[in-house]
Amino acid sequence: KMQVYPGGGGAIQVQLRDQHVALGASGGNLTVMGTHLKSGDSPEDELSRLEGQVDPANGLKTCASKACDAGELVLALDANSHPQLLAPNGSSCWRSLHGAVGASVWDRFFDPSGAPSGHGPSPVTSNKVRGPSSAQVRKIGQHAFSLIDHVFFNPEAFILRGHALKPMQFASHREALDEAQPSLSNPSDHYPVIVDMAWKRLEDKAPEPHESTTRQEVGQLQLDEARSRLELEAEALRSALSAQEAQREELTELQREQMQQAAALAEEAETCARLQSHLREAVEACGKLEQDCVGELDDSDDDVEAVLSRSRSASVQPRA
């Protein structure tokens, strides 16, 4: 079913049942809830989430409490809030939801109040830098890396065996920025949160494992994690090689086009050279023709002068 918050947004709630538990028997009812709270990383934004989505009478906290009373609960959400973010009145989403449900997959790193427990740097589930096309204009260029994705569960019903995918931790802002997401191996600005959980009622009935068995299980988890990372890295490498091959083909085609253009330019240059040679020959022919015309004109002038001279001489002779 869908639960709508007074302040906008809502949660999806799904009821599941373990088929190995007889109908009417206690246990075996599993409620899974998923939600996405409003964005914003300031204390005022935290207060807005609490007042509009988490703490109201029909808010997430109340729904989670009722689900816990009815049976086993797993609550998964992008809270847009990390355990240490406090509203101006000192409250927080982490404190409200942890108190309502009872446990978190991040309890190794933070206590119920949100204070760090000292087990190294805080895990990070979101690590991004918003680009120029972001709809949140005021956040363009900001580097955001924090623990905002959570899985809460009822500790009376479940045991957390561990993180199937090792949480991401960074020693510094610079180190986190160098690993900003998304990437070829993780096409999202969030890291996956994957955990192994077990029914507590089944674990209580199971025999106590030997130390060697526990080590074997831990070793298997580590091996599976390493294999998963290697597969992701191999896929990223294959994608990179494919992209390089595509670039190489584009460069080859570009080189082919450039060679064709160079050949066409060389042919045009040769044609221009031939035209220039013909033009020089034509200019030389015109110059020679001009010289011949000037010589002929000079000869014509001499002939005209001789005719005129003879004509004048004839005109002045006395008649007999």
C-alpha positions as CSV (number, residue, x, y, z in Angstrom):
1,K,0.0,0.0,0.0
2,M,0.9,3.7,-0.3
3,Q,1.2,6.0,2.6
4,V,1.2,9.8,1.7
5,Y,2.9,12.2,4.0
6,P,1.2,15.4,5.1
7,G,4.2,17.5,3.8
8,G,4.3,15.8,0.4
9,G,5.8,12.5,-0.8
10,G,5.1,9.1,0.6
11,A,6.2,5.6,1.3
12,I,5.4,2.2,-0.4
13,Q,4.7,-0.6,2.0
14,V,4.7,-4.3,0.9
15,Q,3.6,-7.2,3.1
16,L,5.4,-10.5,2.6
17,R,5.0,-13.9,4.3
18,D,7.5,-16.7,4.9
19,Q,5.8,-19.8,3.4
20,H,7.7,-22.1,5.7
21,V,5.6,-20.7,8.7
22,A,2.2,-22.1,9.1
23,L,-0.8,-19.8,8.7
24,G,-1.9,-18.5,12.1
25,A,1.5,-19.1,13.7
26,S,3.5,-16.3,15.1
27,G,6.3,-14.9,13.0
28,G,6.9,-15.0,9.3
29,N,5.2,-11.7,8.4
30,L,7.7,-9.4,6.8
31,T,6.9,-5.7,6.0
32,V,9.2,-3.9,3.5
33,M,9.0,-0.2,3.3
34,G,10.7,2.1,0.8
35,T,10.7,5.9,0.6
36,H,12.6,9.0,-0.6
37,L,12.6,12.1,1.6
38,K,13.0,15.7,0.4
39,S,16.4,17.0,-0.5
40,G,18.5,19.6,1.3
41,D,21.5,19.4,3.6
42,S,20.9,22.4,5.9
43,P,19.5,22.2,9.5
44,E,16.4,24.0,8.2
45,D,16.0,21.3,5.5
46,E,16.2,18.6,8.2
47,L,13.5,20.3,10.2
48,S,11.3,20.5,7.1
49,R,11.7,16.7,6.5
50,L,10.9,16.0,10.1
51,E,7.8,18.2,10.3
52,G,6.4,17.4,6.9
53,Q,7.4,13.7,6.4
54,V,8.9,11.9,9.3
55,D,7.3,13.0,12.6
56,P,3.6,14.0,11.8
57,A,0.7,11.7,12.9
58,N,0.6,10.0,9.5
59,G,4.3,10.3,8.8
60,L,7.0,7.8,8.3
61,K,7.8,7.3,11.9
62,T,4.3,6.4,12.8
63,C,4.0,4.0,9.9
64,A,7.3,2.3,10.8
65,S,6.2,1.9,14.4
66,K,2.9,0.3,13.5
67,A,4.7,-2.1,11.1
68,C,7.2,-3.1,13.8
69,D,4.2,-3.9,16.2
70,A,2.6,-6.0,13.5
71,G,5.8,-8.1,12.8
72,E,9.2,-7.9,11.2
73,L,10.1,-4.7,9.4
74,V,12.9,-3.6,6.9
75,L,12.8,0.1,6.1
76,A,15.0,1.2,3.1
77,L,15.2,4.8,2.1
78,D,17.2,7.7,0.6
79,A,16.7,10.1,3.5
80,N,18.8,12.9,2.1
81,S,20.0,13.1,5.7
82,H,23.1,11.8,7.4
83,P,23.2,10.7,11.1
84,Q,25.0,13.8,12.3
85,L,22.7,16.3,10.6
86,L,20.5,18.0,13.3
87,A,17.6,20.3,12.9
88,P,17.7,23.6,14.8
89,N,15.7,22.0,17.7
90,G,18.2,19.2,18.0
91,S,16.1,16.5,16.5
92,S,17.0,14.4,13.4
93,C,15.7,11.9,10.9
94,W,18.3,9.4,12.1
95,R,17.2,9.7,15.8
96,S,13.4,9.5,15.0
97,L,13.6,6.5,12.7
98,H,16.3,4.6,14.7
99,G,14.1,5.1,17.8
100,A,10.9,3.9,15.9
101,V,12.5,0.8,14.3
102,G,15.3,-0.1,16.6
103,A,18.4,-0.8,14.5
104,S,20.3,0.3,11.4
105,V,22.9,-1.3,9.2
106,W,25.1,1.6,10.1
107,D,25.1,0.9,13.9
108,R,28.8,-0.1,13.7
109,F,29.6,3.5,12.7
110,F,27.0,5.6,14.6
111,D,25.2,5.3,17.9
112,P,21.4,5.9,18.2
113,S,22.0,9.6,18.7
114,G,24.1,9.9,15.5
115,A,27.5,10.3,17.2
116,P,30.4,8.5,15.4
117,S,31.5,5.3,17.1
118,G,35.1,5.6,16.1
119,H,35.3,2.8,13.5
120,G,37.2,4.8,10.9
121,P,35.8,7.4,8.5
122,S,32.1,7.7,8.0
123,P,30.7,5.5,5.2
124,V,29.6,7.3,2.1
125,T,26.6,6.4,0.0
126,S,26.4,9.4,-2.2
127,N,29.4,11.0,-3.8
128,K,28.8,13.5,-6.6
129,V,29.4,16.9,-8.1
130,R,26.5,18.5,-9.8
131,G,27.1,19.7,-13.4
132,P,25.9,22.8,-15.3
133,S,22.7,21.0,-16.4
134,S,21.5,20.3,-12.9
135,A,18.0,21.6,-12.0
136,Q,19.3,22.6,-8.6
137,V,21.2,25.7,-9.8
138,R,22.5,26.8,-6.4
139,K,24.2,23.4,-6.0
140,I,26.1,23.4,-9.3
141,G,29.8,22.7,-8.7
142,Q,29.3,21.6,-5.1
143,H,30.9,18.3,-4.0
144,A,28.4,16.3,-1.9
145,F,29.5,13.1,-0.2
146,S,27.8,11.7,2.8
147,L,25.8,8.8,4.3
148,I,22.2,9.5,3.2
149,D,21.0,6.0,2.2
150,H,19.7,3.8,5.1
151,V,18.3,0.4,6.0
152,F,16.6,0.2,9.4
153,F,15.3,-3.1,10.8
154,N,13.6,-4.6,13.8
155,P,16.4,-6.1,15.9
156,E,13.9,-8.4,17.6
157,A,13.2,-10.0,14.3
158,F,16.5,-9.8,12.3
159,I,20.2,-10.3,12.7
160,L,22.6,-8.3,10.6
161,R,25.3,-10.7,9.3
162,G,27.3,-8.1,7.5
163,H,27.6,-5.9,4.4
164,A,27.7,-8.0,1.3
165,L,29.3,-5.0,-0.5
166,K,31.9,-3.2,1.6
167,P,30.9,0.3,2.5
168,M,32.8,3.1,0.8
169,Q,35.0,5.2,3.1
170,F,37.3,8.0,2.3
171,A,40.1,9.5,4.4
172,S,39.7,13.0,3.0
173,H,37.6,15.3,0.8
174,R,40.2,15.1,-1.9
175,E,40.2,11.3,-2.0
176,A,36.4,11.3,-2.2
177,L,36.4,13.9,-5.0
178,D,38.8,11.7,-7.0
179,E,36.2,8.9,-6.9
180,A,33.1,11.1,-7.7
181,Q,30.2,9.2,-9.2
182,P,28.7,8.1,-11.6
183,S,31.4,6.0,-13.2
184,L,31.6,3.1,-15.7
185,S,31.6,0.6,-12.8
186,N,28.8,2.4,-10.9
187,P,26.4,4.3,-13.2
188,S,24.8,6.2,-10.3
189,D,25.7,9.1,-8.0
190,H,24.8,6.7,-5.1
191,Y,26.7,3.6,-4.0
192,P,24.7,0.4,-3.5
193,V,23.8,-0.6,0.1
194,I,23.7,-4.4,0.1
195,V,23.5,-6.3,3.4
196,D,23.1,-9.9,4.5
197,M,20.3,-10.3,7.1
198,A,18.8,-13.4,8.7
199,W,15.6,-14.3,10.5
200,K,16.5,-14.2,14.2
201,R,13.9,-16.9,15.0
202,L,15.7,-19.2,12.7
203,E,19.2,-18.2,13.9
204,D,18.1,-18.9,17.5
205,K,17.2,-22.4,16.5
206,A,20.4,-23.1,14.6
207,P,23.4,-24.7,16.3
208,E,26.2,-22.5,17.3
209,P,28.7,-22.4,14.4
210,H,32.3,-23.5,15.0
211,E,35.0,-20.9,14.8
212,S,36.4,-22.5,11.6
213,T,32.9,-22.4,10.0
214,T,32.6,-18.7,10.9
215,R,36.0,-18.0,9.4
216,Q,35.1,-20.0,6.3
217,E,31.9,-17.9,5.9
218,V,33.8,-14.7,6.4
219,G,36.4,-15.8,3.8
220,Q,33.6,-16.8,1.4
221,L,32.0,-13.3,1.8
222,Q,35.4,-11.7,1.2
223,L,35.9,-13.9,-1.8
224,D,32.5,-13.1,-3.2
225,E,33.1,-9.4,-2.6
226,A,36.4,-9.5,-4.4
227,R,34.9,-11.5,-7.3
228,S,32.1,-8.9,-7.6
229,R,34.6,-6.0,-7.6
230,L,36.7,-7.8,-10.2
231,E,33.7,-8.4,-12.4
232,L,32.8,-4.7,-12.2
233,E,36.3,-3.7,-13.0
234,A,36.4,-6.2,-15.9
235,E,33.2,-4.8,-17.3
236,A,34.5,-1.3,-16.9
237,L,37.7,-2.3,-18.7
238,R,35.6,-3.9,-21.5
239,S,33.5,-0.8,-21.8
240,A,36.7,1.4,-22.0
241,L,38.3,-0.8,-24.6
242,S,35.0,-0.7,-26.7
243,A,35.0,3.1,-26.4
244,Q,38.7,3.2,-27.5
245,E,38.0,0.9,-30.5
246,A,35.1,3.2,-31.5
247,Q,37.4,6.2,-31.2
248,R,40.1,4.5,-33.2
249,E,37.6,3.7,-36.0
250,E,36.4,7.4,-35.9
251,L,40.0,8.5,-36.2
252,T,40.7,6.1,-39.1
253,E,37.7,7.5,-40.9
254,L,38.8,11.0,-40.2
255,Q,42.3,10.3,-41.5
256,R,40.8,8.8,-44.6
257,E,38.7,11.9,-45.2
258,Q,41.7,14.1,-44.6
259,M,43.8,12.2,-47.1
260,Q,41.1,12.5,-49.7
261,Q,40.9,16.2,-49.0
262,A,44.7,16.5,-49.3
263,A,44.6,14.7,-52.6
264,A,41.9,17.0,-53.9
265,L,43.9,20.0,-52.8
266,A,47.0,18.7,-54.5
267,E,45.1,18.2,-57.7
268,E,43.6,21.7,-57.5
269,A,47.1,23.1,-56.8
270,E,48.4,21.3,-59.9
271,T,45.6,22.7,-62.0
272,C,46.3,26.2,-60.7
273,A,50.0,25.8,-61.6
274,R,49.1,24.8,-65.2
275,L,46.8,27.8,-65.5
276,Q,49.5,30.1,-64.2
277,S,51.9,28.6,-66.9
278,H,49.4,29.2,-69.6
279,L,48.8,32.7,-68.4
280,R,52.5,33.5,-68.5
281,E,52.7,32.2,-72.0
282,A,49.7,34.3,-73.0
283,V,51.3,37.4,-71.4
284,E,54.5,36.8,-73.3
285,A,52.6,36.3,-76.6
286,C,50.7,39.5,-76.0
287,G,54.0,41.4,-75.3
288,K,55.5,40.1,-78.6
289,L,52.4,41.0,-80.5
290,E,52.5,44.5,-79.0
291,Q,56.1,44.9,-80.1
292,D,55.3,43.7,-83.7
293,C,52.4,46.1,-83.8
294,V,54.6,49.1,-82.7
295,G,57.2,48.2,-85.4
296,E,54.5,48.0,-88.1
297,L,53.1,51.3,-86.9
298,D,56.5,53.0,-87.2
299,D,57.0,51.6,-90.7
300,S,53.5,52.9,-91.6
301,D,54.3,56.3,-90.3
302,D,57.5,56.5,-92.5
303,D,55.5,55.5,-95.6
304,V,52.9,58.1,-94.9
305,E,55.5,60.8,-94.5
306,A,57.2,59.8,-97.8
307,V,53.9,60.0,-99.6
308,L,53.1,63.4,-98.1
309,S,56.5,64.7,-99.0
310,R,56.2,63.6,-102.6
311,S,52.7,65.1,-102.7
312,R,54.0,68.4,-101.5
313,S,56.9,68.4,-104.0
314,A,54.5,67.7,-106.9
315,S,52.2,70.5,-105.9
316,V,54.8,73.3,-106.0
317,Q,56.3,72.5,-109.5
318,P,55.4,75.2,-112.1
319,R,53.2,74.4,-115.0
320,A,54.8,74.2,-118.5
